[in-house]
Amino acid sequence: MLNTVLVAVDHAPTANRVLDSLGDLNLPVHCRLVLAHAMTPPDFDTPLDVPGNGDEVSIFQDIEHFFDALTKDLPYPVEREVVMGDPADEILRLARIYKADLIIIGSRGLKGVERVLKGSVSSQVVAESWCSVLVVKLDRTASSL
């Protein structure tokens, strides 16, 4: 039985597709959801992956509003986590902390050179996770995890 599900989302329209997958799982009402957003630490050449004016307070406020919109209709208790670090490592770390029974994550389905250059968070999570992982196929043209 699924008691805790970690749902990894980015700050993009594709997050709704990831959350829509919950409807297919028929989760028990007492199931705890952990909504997680992992940000890559910014460097001087890479902009943050969330909208806002760039300051830390604004970024986290934007993410909180984003989480509010995503979770307003969910019938489950939801805990929220915003972490900074390597996204795959942070998702796996949070899954261990919360003792997740399932991780849900999106995938753009990158192939070849594009996959090498951009990396695949979902592939790394699947390879290194000790619990089940549901990978939700997303539109390749949309921003995703």
N, CA, C and O of each residue as an XYZ file, in Angstrom:
580
protein
N       0.833     -1.173      0.000
C       0.000      0.000      0.000
C       0.885      1.245      0.000
O       1.943      1.268      0.627
N       0.445      2.256     -0.696
C       1.189      3.505     -0.770
C       0.760      4.427      0.369
O      -0.397      4.835      0.459
N       1.713      4.741      1.225
C       1.444      5.670      2.319
C       2.027      7.048      2.060
O       1.452      8.055      2.473
N       3.169      7.101      1.375
C       3.829      8.365      1.082
C       4.300      8.363     -0.361
O       4.992      7.446     -0.804
N       3.912      9.407     -1.087
C       4.303      9.558     -2.480
C       5.017     10.889     -2.629
O       4.476     11.935     -2.271
N       6.230     10.849     -3.158
C       6.977     12.065     -3.445
C       6.733     12.418     -4.909
O       6.986     11.611     -5.803
N       6.243     13.623     -5.140
C       5.952     14.087     -6.491
C       6.933     15.203     -6.817
O       6.867     16.283     -6.231
N       7.839     14.946     -7.746
C       8.844     15.925     -8.142
C       8.305     16.758     -9.292
O       7.934     16.224    -10.337
N       8.262     18.069     -9.093
C       7.767     18.972    -10.134
C       8.766     20.089    -10.363
O       9.538     20.462     -9.480
N       8.722     20.604    -11.570
C       9.511     21.790    -11.858
C       8.558     22.971    -11.939
O       7.353     22.816    -11.736
N       9.078     24.120    -12.228
C       8.255     25.320    -12.305
C       7.849     25.526    -13.754
O       8.260     26.495    -14.393
N       7.048     24.617    -14.265
C       6.660     24.662    -15.667
C       5.248     24.107    -15.807
O       4.749     23.442    -14.900
N       4.606     24.377    -16.935
C       3.250     23.868    -17.151
C       3.166     22.343    -17.102
O       2.090     21.796    -16.860
N       4.266     21.660    -17.324
C       4.251     20.200    -17.328
C       3.983     19.621    -15.938
O       3.645     18.443    -15.815
N       4.130     20.429    -14.897
C       3.881     19.939    -13.544
C       2.449     19.433    -13.401
O       2.200     18.486    -12.655
N       1.517     20.048    -14.101
C       0.129     19.582    -14.050
C      -0.005     18.169    -14.594
O      -0.783     17.376    -14.065
N       0.742     17.843    -15.644
C       0.707     16.480    -16.192
C       1.207     15.469    -15.179
O       0.660     14.373    -15.059
N       2.256     15.846    -14.445
C       2.797     14.952    -13.424
C       1.755     14.736    -12.331
O       1.528     13.602    -11.908
N       1.123     15.809    -11.871
C       0.105     15.669    -10.823
C      -1.147     14.948    -11.321
O      -1.807     14.254    -10.547
N      -1.479     15.103    -12.594
C      -2.640     14.398    -13.149
C      -2.491     12.885    -13.028
O      -3.488     12.167    -12.948
N      -1.268     12.405    -13.014
C      -1.040     10.959    -12.904
C      -1.547     10.405    -11.571
O      -1.791      9.203    -11.457
N      -1.705     11.257    -10.574
C      -2.222     10.794     -9.279
C      -3.628     10.219     -9.413
O      -3.989      9.280     -8.704
N      -4.413     10.779    -10.316
C      -5.779     10.300    -10.518
C      -5.844      8.867    -11.002
O      -6.838      8.180    -10.767
N      -4.806      8.407    -11.670
C      -4.767      7.040    -12.183
C      -4.351      6.015    -11.129
O      -4.485      4.809    -11.340
N      -3.847      6.501     -9.995
C      -3.286      5.589     -8.996
C      -4.280      5.115     -7.946
O      -4.016      4.137     -7.247
N      -5.405      5.782     -7.824
C      -6.402      5.401     -6.829
C      -5.776      5.309     -5.429
O      -5.895      4.293     -4.744
N      -5.119      6.380     -5.032
C      -4.438      6.421     -3.736
C      -5.443      6.468     -2.586
O      -6.524      7.039     -2.732
N      -5.095      5.874     -1.448
C      -5.978      5.982     -0.284
C      -6.020      7.436      0.191
O      -5.056      8.179      0.008
N      -7.124      7.833      0.793
C      -7.317      9.218      1.242
C      -6.251      9.628      2.253
O      -5.879     10.801      2.303
N      -5.758      8.703      3.052
C      -4.750      9.038      4.063
C      -3.338      9.147      3.489
O      -2.399      9.453      4.224
N      -3.175      8.903      2.192
C      -1.849      8.947      1.581
C      -1.263     10.353      1.710
O      -1.941     11.347      1.453
N      -0.018     10.417      2.104
C       0.676     11.703      2.248
C       1.454     11.979      0.967
O       2.211     11.134      0.490
N       1.254     13.178      0.419
C       1.997     13.602     -0.754
C       3.072     14.584     -0.331
O       2.836     15.470      0.490
N       4.242     14.416     -0.894
C       5.329     15.366     -0.696
C       5.600     15.968     -2.061
O       6.097     15.292     -2.962
N       5.272     17.239     -2.207
C       5.494     17.957     -3.449
C       6.875     18.586     -3.373
O       7.135     19.408     -2.494
N       7.760     18.209     -4.280
C       9.153     18.644     -4.205
C       9.566     19.376     -5.473
O       9.244     18.967     -6.588
N      10.288     20.466     -5.267
C      10.883     21.218     -6.371
C      12.361     21.366     -6.066
O      12.737     21.964     -5.058
N      13.196     20.824     -6.933
C      14.640     20.895     -6.743
C      15.232     21.864     -7.759
O      15.066     21.697     -8.967
N      15.919     22.870     -7.255
C      16.545     23.865     -8.121
C      18.040     23.608     -8.200
O      18.688     23.299     -7.201
N      18.571     23.741     -9.400
C      20.019     23.670     -9.582
C      20.609     24.975     -9.078
O      20.109     26.046     -9.421
N      21.666     24.911     -8.269
C      22.267     26.169     -7.805
C      22.712     27.013     -8.994
O      23.316     26.495     -9.933
N      22.417     28.306     -8.957
C      22.788     29.147    -10.096
C      24.295     29.369    -10.160
O      24.988     29.403     -9.142
N      24.770     29.517    -11.376
C      26.147     29.960    -11.537
C      26.105     31.256    -12.337
O      25.020     31.751    -12.642
N      27.221     31.796    -12.672
C      27.231     33.090    -13.329
C      26.706     33.044    -14.756
O      26.336     34.083    -15.303
N      26.663     31.875    -15.369
C      26.232     31.765    -16.758
C      24.820     31.228    -16.921
O      24.261     31.309    -18.015
N      24.226     30.683    -15.866
C      22.937     30.015    -15.973
C      21.892     30.742    -15.153
O      22.072     30.916    -13.947
N      20.781     31.182    -15.789
C      19.725     31.834    -15.013
C      18.985     30.805    -14.159
O      18.992     29.614    -14.470
N      18.356     31.263    -13.098
C      17.543     30.381    -12.268
C      16.413     29.805    -13.103
O      15.969     30.426    -14.069
N      15.944     28.611    -12.730
C      14.908     27.940    -13.508
C      13.499     28.299    -13.053
O      12.551     27.569    -13.343
N      13.352     29.406    -12.350
C      12.030     29.875    -11.944
C      11.910     31.349    -12.291
O      12.910     32.065    -12.327
N      10.666     31.813    -12.549
C      10.492     33.234    -12.851
C      10.677     34.078    -11.595
O      10.698     33.552    -10.482
N      10.807     35.344    -11.775
C      10.960     36.262    -10.647
C      12.072     37.238    -10.953
O      12.686     37.192    -12.019
N      12.321     38.118    -10.008
C      13.329     39.131    -10.271
C      14.723     38.696     -9.856
O      15.656     39.498     -9.893
N      14.881     37.430     -9.459
C      16.205     36.905     -9.195
C      16.600     36.865     -7.735
O      17.547     36.164     -7.379
N      15.895     37.603     -6.868
C      16.296     37.523     -5.469
C      15.663     36.306     -4.819
O      14.606     35.837     -5.241
N      16.323     35.805     -3.790
C      15.930     34.543     -3.164
C      14.503     34.576     -2.611
O      13.757     33.610     -2.777
N      14.117     35.666     -1.962
C      12.769     35.767     -1.392
C      11.723     35.692     -2.494
O      10.727     34.981     -2.354
N      11.932     36.409     -3.577
C      10.993     36.399     -4.688
C      10.875     35.011     -5.307
O       9.775     34.569     -5.637
N      11.977     34.337     -5.461
C      11.971     33.001     -6.052
C      11.128     32.051     -5.204
O      10.291     31.323     -5.737
N      11.342     32.052     -3.896
C      10.593     31.141     -3.032
C       9.123     31.541     -2.931
O       8.265     30.670     -2.785
N       8.814     32.821     -3.004
C       7.418     33.246     -3.032
C       6.739     32.759     -4.308
O       5.601     32.289     -4.273
N       7.443     32.875     -5.434
C       6.899     32.375     -6.707
C       6.617     30.879     -6.631
O       5.584     30.416     -7.115
N       7.518     30.133     -6.036
C       7.330     28.687     -5.922
C       6.154     28.375     -4.990
O       5.376     27.463     -5.273
N       6.011     29.111     -3.893
C       4.875     28.895     -2.991
C       3.550     29.145     -3.709
O       2.604     28.376     -3.538
N       3.470     30.207     -4.508
C       2.248     30.479     -5.282
C       1.998     29.362     -6.291
O       0.860     28.941     -6.497
N       3.063     28.892     -6.908
C       2.979     27.782     -7.852
C       2.441     26.534     -7.149
O       1.549     25.863     -7.668
N       2.983     26.223     -5.967
C       2.507     25.069     -5.187
C       1.047     25.240     -4.796
O       0.279     24.280     -4.851
N       0.652     26.445     -4.403
C      -0.752     26.707     -4.040
C      -1.675     26.350     -5.199
O      -2.692     25.683     -5.008
N      -1.318     26.792     -6.389
C      -2.143     26.517     -7.564
C      -2.198     25.029     -7.880
O      -3.248     24.515     -8.265
N      -1.083     24.342     -7.722
C      -1.044     22.905     -8.025
C      -1.854     22.063     -7.052
O      -2.446     21.058     -7.446
N      -1.887     22.461     -5.790
C      -2.451     21.601     -4.750
C      -3.857     21.987     -4.308
O      -4.431     21.310     -3.454
N      -4.425     23.042     -4.857
C      -5.709     23.536     -4.345
C      -6.835     22.513     -4.423
O      -7.738     22.544     -3.587
N      -6.810     21.619     -5.385
C      -7.898     20.651     -5.549
C      -7.528     19.226     -5.135
O      -8.312     18.301     -5.352
N      -6.360     19.038     -4.549
C      -5.944     17.685     -4.171
C      -6.626     17.251     -2.873
O      -6.704     18.028     -1.922
N      -7.118     16.016     -2.832
C      -7.805     15.531     -1.629
C      -6.862     14.912     -0.591
O      -7.321     14.276      0.357
N      -5.572     15.091     -0.762
C      -4.593     14.460      0.122
C      -3.857     15.529      0.917
O      -3.742     16.672      0.476
N      -3.358     15.149      2.099
C      -2.467     16.079      2.799
C      -1.181     16.243      1.985
O      -0.616     15.259      1.507
N      -0.726     17.479      1.832
C       0.449     17.757      1.011
C       1.499     18.487      1.837
O       1.218     19.487      2.497
N       2.705     17.962      1.780
C       3.850     18.655      2.365
C       4.667     19.189      1.206
O       4.693     18.599      0.126
N       5.339     20.318      1.440
C       6.073     20.986      0.366
C       7.551     21.054      0.710
O       7.939     21.314      1.849
N       8.359     20.814     -0.305
C       9.809     20.906     -0.146
C      10.396     21.648     -1.340
O      10.131     21.302     -2.491
N      11.181     22.653     -1.061
C      11.949     23.347     -2.083
C      13.408     23.219     -1.667
O      13.799     23.669     -0.590
N      14.196     22.608     -2.521
C      15.597     22.354     -2.184
C      16.488     22.828     -3.321
O      16.054     22.945     -4.467
N      17.729     23.095     -2.984
C      18.693     23.517     -3.988
C      19.841     22.519     -4.013
O      20.403     22.169     -2.975
N      20.176     22.076     -5.200
C      21.249     21.110     -5.384
C      21.015     20.356     -6.669
O      20.165     20.739     -7.472
N      21.754     19.294     -6.870
C      21.545     18.459     -8.038
C      20.138     17.869     -7.955
O      19.834     17.173     -6.986
N      19.259     18.126     -8.950
C      17.866     17.692     -8.829
C      17.679     16.202     -8.526
O      16.890     15.856     -7.647
N      18.381     15.320     -9.229
C      18.215     13.879     -8.986
C      18.643     13.520     -7.566
O      17.941     12.791     -6.866
N      19.792     14.033     -7.148
C      20.275     13.736     -5.795
C      19.309     14.241     -4.737
O      19.055     13.561     -3.743
N      18.770     15.436     -4.951
C      17.852     16.020     -3.966
C      16.523     15.270     -3.912
O      15.959     15.087     -2.833
N      16.026     14.841     -5.053
C      14.785     14.059     -5.084
C      14.982     12.743     -4.333
O      14.128     12.345     -3.540
N      16.090     12.079     -4.578
C      16.378     10.818     -3.890
C      16.579     11.036     -2.391
O      16.150     10.213     -1.582
N      17.225     12.136     -2.018
C      17.436     12.447     -0.600
C      16.095     12.675      0.096
O      15.863     12.155      1.188
N      15.219     13.447     -0.532
C      13.901     13.695      0.065
C      13.078     12.411      0.163
O      12.364     12.202      1.144
N      13.178     11.560     -0.846
C      12.446     10.287     -0.805
C      12.899      9.437      0.381
O      12.084      8.777      1.026
N      14.204      9.457      0.665
C      14.713      8.720      1.838
C      14.210      9.341      3.139
O      13.760      8.628      4.035
N      14.284     10.651      3.241
C      13.856     11.352      4.462
C      12.392     11.048      4.766
O      12.037     10.760      5.909
N      11.547     11.114      3.742
C      10.106     10.903      3.933
C       9.702      9.427      3.854
O       8.531      9.089      4.026
N      10.674      8.559      3.595
C      10.391      7.122      3.451
C       9.286      6.897      2.401
O       8.293      6.213      2.648
N       9.495      7.491      1.243
C       8.510      7.419      0.162
C       8.359      5.998     -0.349
O       9.335      5.259     -0.481
N       7.123      5.631     -0.633
C       6.813      4.342     -1.247
C       6.865      4.444     -2.772
O       7.015      3.440     -3.468
N       6.737      5.672     -3.277
C       6.699      5.902     -4.712
C       7.212      7.311     -4.992
O       6.922      8.247     -4.247
N       7.976      7.450     -6.072
C       8.388      8.753     -6.584
C       7.715      8.924     -7.940
O       7.748      8.020     -8.776
N       7.109     10.082     -8.153
C       6.533     10.401     -9.454
C       7.343     11.561    -10.030
O       7.558     12.576     -9.368
N       7.783     11.392    -11.259
C       8.651     12.389    -11.891
C       8.329     12.437    -13.381
O       7.903     11.438    -13.961
N       8.533     13.593    -13.995
C       8.308     13.744    -15.423
C       9.570     13.473    -16.216
O      10.681     13.546    -15.692
N       9.381     13.158    -17.496
C      10.509     12.935    -18.405
C      10.163     13.508    -19.768
O       9.065     13.300    -20.283
N      11.114     14.232    -20.346
C      10.922     14.792    -21.688
C      11.262     13.791    -22.769
O      10.945     14.022    -23.935
N      11.892     12.693    -22.421
C      12.250     11.692    -23.423
C      13.370     12.140    -24.336
O      13.346     11.860    -25.535
N      14.348     12.831    -23.782
C      15.484     13.279    -24.586
C      16.283     12.081    -25.078
O      16.341     11.043    -24.419
N      16.894     12.240    -26.239
C      17.688     11.158    -26.816
C      19.012     11.717    -27.326
O      19.145     12.915    -27.575
N      19.978     10.833    -27.474
C      21.247     11.151    -28.107
C      22.022     12.269    -27.441
O      22.148     12.328    -26.218
N      22.542     13.160    -28.285
C      23.395     14.248    -27.818
C      22.634     15.177    -26.875
O      23.188     15.660    -25.887
N      21.372     15.422    -27.182
C      20.556     16.289    -26.345
C      20.491     15.748    -24.910
O      20.563     16.513    -23.948
N      20.354     14.438    -24.779
C      20.294     13.813    -23.455
C      21.635     13.932    -22.734
O      21.679     14.182    -21.530
N      22.718     13.754    -23.472
C      24.052     13.873    -22.882
C      24.283     15.300    -22.391
O      24.796     15.507    -21.291
N      23.903     16.283    -23.210
C      24.141     17.685    -22.858
C      23.244     18.157    -21.721
O      23.707     18.852    -20.816
N      21.977     17.791    -21.758
C      21.025     18.268    -20.752
C      20.900     17.333    -19.559
O      20.440     17.751    -18.496
N      21.295     16.089    -19.714
C      21.169     15.126    -18.631
C      19.750     14.601    -18.513
O      18.828     15.131    -19.134
N      19.583     13.580    -17.731
C      18.259     13.006    -17.521
C      18.074     12.753    -16.038
O      18.568     11.770    -15.486
N      17.354     13.660    -15.414
C      17.075     13.520    -13.985
C      16.245     12.266    -13.750
O      16.521     11.504    -12.824
N      15.237     12.049    -14.577
C      14.358     10.893    -14.361
C      15.127      9.576    -14.489
O      14.894      8.652    -13.710
N      16.037      9.475    -15.459
C      16.824      8.246    -15.605
C      17.690      7.991    -14.383
O      17.805      6.854    -13.924
N      18.297      9.041    -13.857
C      19.133      8.880    -12.671
C      18.300      8.472    -11.462
O      18.723      7.632    -10.668
N      17.109      9.070    -11.322
C      16.241      8.710    -10.198
C      15.811      7.254    -10.306
O      15.819      6.534     -9.307
N      15.438      6.810    -11.499
C      15.040      5.410    -11.690
C      16.198      4.479    -11.356
O      16.008      3.467    -10.682
N      17.388      4.816    -11.820
C      18.550      3.946    -11.618
C      18.974      3.856    -10.156
O      19.453      2.809     -9.721
N      18.810      4.927     -9.396
C      19.348      4.965     -8.042
C      18.304      4.828     -6.940
O      18.668      4.729     -5.768
N      17.038      4.820     -7.278
C      15.991      4.753     -6.259
C      15.810      3.335     -5.726
O      15.935      2.363     -6.471
N      15.518      3.227     -4.452
C      15.223      1.935     -3.820
C      13.728      1.655     -3.839
O      13.307      0.522     -3.604
N      12.905      2.695     -4.121
C      11.458      2.490     -4.173
C      10.987      2.592     -5.622
O      11.774      2.911     -6.514
N       9.733      2.326     -5.849
C       9.180      2.407     -7.202
C       9.188      3.852     -7.697
O       9.074      4.799     -6.918
N       9.325      3.992     -9.015
C       9.320      5.311     -9.642
C       8.348      5.274    -10.812
O       8.434      4.405    -11.679
N       7.426      6.222    -10.826
C       6.510      6.380    -11.948
C       7.027      7.552    -12.772
O       7.096      8.681    -12.286
N       7.391      7.275    -14.026
C       7.891      8.318    -14.922
C       6.753      8.704    -15.847
O       6.214      7.866    -16.570
N       6.389      9.982    -15.818
C       5.304     10.503    -16.642
C       5.924     11.119    -17.892
O       6.723     12.052    -17.807
N       5.554     10.596    -19.033
C       6.081     11.084    -20.311
C       5.507     12.465    -20.592
O       4.291     12.659    -20.586
N       6.405     13.429    -20.841
C       6.011     14.806    -21.091
C       6.362     15.204    -22.516
O       7.113     14.508    -23.200
N       5.825     16.301    -22.947
C       6.117     16.871    -24.264
C       7.586     17.270    -24.311
O       8.057     17.986    -23.427
N       8.309     16.826    -25.315
C       9.744     17.132    -25.440
C      10.014     18.612    -25.586
O      11.103     19.066    -25.234
N       9.076     19.377    -26.087
C       9.322     20.793    -26.320
C       9.097     21.631    -25.075
O       9.472     22.803    -25.040
N       8.491     21.045    -24.055
C       8.192     21.798    -22.830
C       9.337     21.662    -21.850
O      10.081     20.681    -21.876
N       9.471     22.639    -20.997
C      10.482     22.571    -19.935
C      10.059     21.530    -18.931
O       8.877     21.437    -18.597
N      10.989     20.751    -18.445
C      10.665     19.661    -17.540
C      11.830     19.389    -16.624
O      12.849     20.078    -16.670
N      11.672     18.358    -15.775
C      12.723     17.946    -14.861
C      13.871     17.315    -15.582
O      14.848     16.909    -14.953
